Amino acid sequence: MADSRVLIIGAGNIAKAIVRRLEPFEVIVDRIARTERVDELALVYGMDALDGLLPQADIVSLIVPLTSETERLVDAAFLAKMQDGALLVNTARGKVVDTDALLAELNSGRIRAALDVTDPEPLPREHPLWLAPNCLITPHIGGDTAAFLPRAKRLVAAQVGRWLAGEQLHNVME
């Protein structure tokens, strides 16, 4: 992965954790969110930079919530801007990606995909994504680890404490 360019679409806490995990691999990371800003990690580009950053990315990682702005964000035009051989990673929501457009690109052999989520979900046994070349599909169970329950308890306790103190809660969408 060294010297690869990773474009993370999303800039929340999970995206930040992905950035930290990528650091030892000596990759170049760009992040995009709705609006441009600088956070504790680096510059976060606004969505208006997407067209310029997509063709440079070796890996495009989706980690956005499903909203009216992100539904079908990854359509045929988006995929066409990705460079040949690029990898699309969807750990966001299945409906962020237009499945038919993705299938067309996978079947052409031009790009690759790693999907933790799909549309439809669950993916029917006969769905063509199962047989698409260069496509890895994982069961949507990424958070189901031994670390989940202790972390969830800490988050709930912290959020209740913030709420009782009249403080801003974490992870609230604007």
Contacts in CASP RR format, 6 or more apart in sequence:
PFRMAT RR
TARGET T0000
AUTHOR 0000-0000-0000
METHOD contacts of the structure
MODEL  1
MADSRVLIIGAGNIAKAIVRRLEPFEVIVDRIARTERVDELALVYGMDAL
DGLLPQADIVSLIVPLTSETERLVDAAFLAKMQDGALLVNTARGKVVDTD
ALLAELNSGRIRAALDVTDPEPLPREHPLWLAPNCLITPHIGGDTAAFLP
RAKRLVAAQVGRWLAGEQLHNVME
1 22 0 8 1.000
1 25 0 8 1.000
1 26 0 8 1.000
1 27 0 8 1.000
2 25 0 8 1.000
2 26 0 8 1.000
2 27 0 8 1.000
3 26 0 8 1.000
3 27 0 8 1.000
3 28 0 8 1.000
4 25 0 8 1.000
4 27 0 8 1.000
4 28 0 8 1.000
4 58 0 8 1.000
4 59 0 8 1.000
5 27 0 8 1.000
5 28 0 8 1.000
5 29 0 8 1.000
5 30 0 8 1.000
5 56 0 8 1.000
5 57 0 8 1.000
5 58 0 8 1.000
5 59 0 8 1.000
6 22 0 8 1.000
6 27 0 8 1.000
6 28 0 8 1.000
6 29 0 8 1.000
6 30 0 8 1.000
6 57 0 8 1.000
6 58 0 8 1.000
6 59 0 8 1.000
6 60 0 8 1.000
6 61 0 8 1.000
7 29 0 8 1.000
7 30 0 8 1.000
7 31 0 8 1.000
7 32 0 8 1.000
7 53 0 8 1.000
7 54 0 8 1.000
7 56 0 8 1.000
7 57 0 8 1.000
7 59 0 8 1.000
7 60 0 8 1.000
7 61 0 8 1.000
8 15 0 8 1.000
8 18 0 8 1.000
8 19 0 8 1.000
8 29 0 8 1.000
8 30 0 8 1.000
8 31 0 8 1.000
8 32 0 8 1.000
8 61 0 8 1.000
8 63 0 8 1.000
9 31 0 8 1.000
9 32 0 8 1.000
9 50 0 8 1.000
9 60 0 8 1.000
9 61 0 8 1.000
9 62 0 8 1.000
9 63 0 8 1.000
9 64 0 8 1.000
9 73 0 8 1.000
9 92 0 8 1.000
10 31 0 8 1.000
10 32 0 8 1.000
10 33 0 8 1.000
10 62 0 8 1.000
10 63 0 8 1.000
10 64 0 8 1.000
11 31 0 8 1.000
11 32 0 8 1.000
11 33 0 8 1.000
11 39 0 8 1.000
11 44 0 8 1.000
12 33 0 8 1.000
12 63 0 8 1.000
13 170 0 8 1.000
13 171 0 8 1.000
14 63 0 8 1.000
14 91 0 8 1.000
15 31 0 8 1.000
15 61 0 8 1.000
15 63 0 8 1.000
16 39 0 8 1.000
16 41 0 8 1.000
18 61 0 8 1.000
18 63 0 8 1.000
19 29 0 8 1.000
19 31 0 8 1.000
19 41 0 8 1.000
22 29 0 8 1.000
27 59 0 8 1.000
29 42 0 8 1.000
30 45 0 8 1.000
30 53 0 8 1.000
30 56 0 8 1.000
30 57 0 8 1.000
31 41 0 8 1.000
31 42 0 8 1.000
31 43 0 8 1.000
31 44 0 8 1.000
31 45 0 8 1.000
32 44 0 8 1.000
32 45 0 8 1.000
32 46 0 8 1.000
32 47 0 8 1.000
32 49 0 8 1.000
32 50 0 8 1.000
32 53 0 8 1.000
33 44 0 8 1.000
33 45 0 8 1.000
33 46 0 8 1.000
33 47 0 8 1.000
34 46 0 8 1.000
34 47 0 8 1.000
34 69 0 8 1.000
35 46 0 8 1.000
35 47 0 8 1.000
36 43 0 8 1.000
36 44 0 8 1.000
36 45 0 8 1.000
36 46 0 8 1.000
36 48 0 8 1.000
36 49 0 8 1.000
37 43 0 8 1.000
37 44 0 8 1.000
38 44 0 8 1.000
45 53 0 8 1.000
50 78 0 8 1.000
51 81 0 8 1.000
52 81 0 8 1.000
54 60 0 8 1.000
54 78 0 8 1.000
54 81 0 8 1.000
54 82 0 8 1.000
55 81 0 8 1.000
55 82 0 8 1.000
55 83 0 8 1.000
56 83 0 8 1.000
57 82 0 8 1.000
57 83 0 8 1.000
57 86 0 8 1.000
58 83 0 8 1.000
58 85 0 8 1.000
58 86 0 8 1.000
58 87 0 8 1.000
59 86 0 8 1.000
59 87 0 8 1.000
59 89 0 8 1.000
60 82 0 8 1.000
60 86 0 8 1.000
60 87 0 8 1.000
60 88 0 8 1.000
60 89 0 8 1.000
61 89 0 8 1.000
61 91 0 8 1.000
62 73 0 8 1.000
62 74 0 8 1.000
62 88 0 8 1.000
62 89 0 8 1.000
62 90 0 8 1.000
62 91 0 8 1.000
62 92 0 8 1.000
62 96 0 8 1.000
62 97 0 8 1.000
63 91 0 8 1.000
63 92 0 8 1.000
64 70 0 8 1.000
64 73 0 8 1.000
64 92 0 8 1.000
64 93 0 8 1.000
64 96 0 8 1.000
65 92 0 8 1.000
65 93 0 8 1.000
65 173 0 8 1.000
66 92 0 8 1.000
66 93 0 8 1.000
66 94 0 8 1.000
66 95 0 8 1.000
66 96 0 8 1.000
70 92 0 8 1.000
70 93 0 8 1.000
70 96 0 8 1.000
71 95 0 8 1.000
71 96 0 8 1.000
72 95 0 8 1.000
72 96 0 8 1.000
72 97 0 8 1.000
72 98 0 8 1.000
73 96 0 8 1.000
73 97 0 8 1.000
74 88 0 8 1.000
74 90 0 8 1.000
74 96 0 8 1.000
74 97 0 8 1.000
74 98 0 8 1.000
74 101 0 8 1.000
74 102 0 8 1.000
75 98 0 8 1.000
75 101 0 8 1.000
76 98 0 8 1.000
76 101 0 8 1.000
76 104 0 8 1.000
78 101 0 8 1.000
79 88 0 8 1.000
79 101 0 8 1.000
79 102 0 8 1.000
79 105 0 8 1.000
79 111 0 8 1.000
82 88 0 8 1.000
82 105 0 8 1.000
82 111 0 8 1.000
84 110 0 8 1.000
84 111 0 8 1.000
85 110 0 8 1.000
85 111 0 8 1.000
85 112 0 8 1.000
86 111 0 8 1.000
86 112 0 8 1.000
87 111 0 8 1.000
87 112 0 8 1.000
87 113 0 8 1.000
87 114 0 8 1.000
88 97 0 8 1.000
88 102 0 8 1.000
88 111 0 8 1.000
88 112 0 8 1.000
88 113 0 8 1.000
88 114 0 8 1.000
89 113 0 8 1.000
89 114 0 8 1.000
89 115 0 8 1.000
89 116 0 8 1.000
90 96 0 8 1.000
90 97 0 8 1.000
90 113 0 8 1.000
90 114 0 8 1.000
90 115 0 8 1.000
90 116 0 8 1.000
90 117 0 8 1.000
90 118 0 8 1.000
91 116 0 8 1.000
91 117 0 8 1.000
92 117 0 8 1.000
93 117 0 8 1.000
94 115 0 8 1.000
94 117 0 8 1.000
94 118 0 8 1.000
94 119 0 8 1.000
94 121 0 8 1.000
95 119 0 8 1.000
97 115 0 8 1.000
97 119 0 8 1.000
99 118 0 8 1.000
99 119 0 8 1.000
99 120 0 8 1.000
99 129 0 8 1.000
102 113 0 8 1.000
102 129 0 8 1.000
103 128 0 8 1.000
103 129 0 8 1.000
103 132 0 8 1.000
105 111 0 8 1.000
106 112 0 8 1.000
106 113 0 8 1.000
106 129 0 8 1.000
106 132 0 8 1.000
106 133 0 8 1.000
106 134 0 8 1.000
106 135 0 8 1.000
107 132 0 8 1.000
107 133 0 8 1.000
109 133 0 8 1.000
109 134 0 8 1.000
111 134 0 8 1.000
112 134 0 8 1.000
112 135 0 8 1.000
113 132 0 8 1.000
113 134 0 8 1.000
113 135 0 8 1.000
113 136 0 8 1.000
114 135 0 8 1.000
114 136 0 8 1.000
114 138 0 8 1.000
115 129 0 8 1.000
115 135 0 8 1.000
115 136 0 8 1.000
115 137 0 8 1.000
115 138 0 8 1.000
116 138 0 8 1.000
116 139 0 8 1.000
116 140 0 8 1.000
116 142 0 8 1.000
117 140 0 8 1.000
118 127 0 8 1.000
118 129 0 8 1.000
118 137 0 8 1.000
120 127 0 8 1.000
121 140 0 8 1.000
123 129 0 8 1.000
123 130 0 8 1.000
123 137 0 8 1.000
129 135 0 8 1.000
129 137 0 8 1.000
130 137 0 8 1.000
155 170 0 8 1.000
158 170 0 8 1.000
159 169 0 8 1.000
159 170 0 8 1.000
161 167 0 8 1.000
162 168 0 8 1.000
162 169 0 8 1.000
162 170 0 8 1.000
163 169 0 8 1.000
END
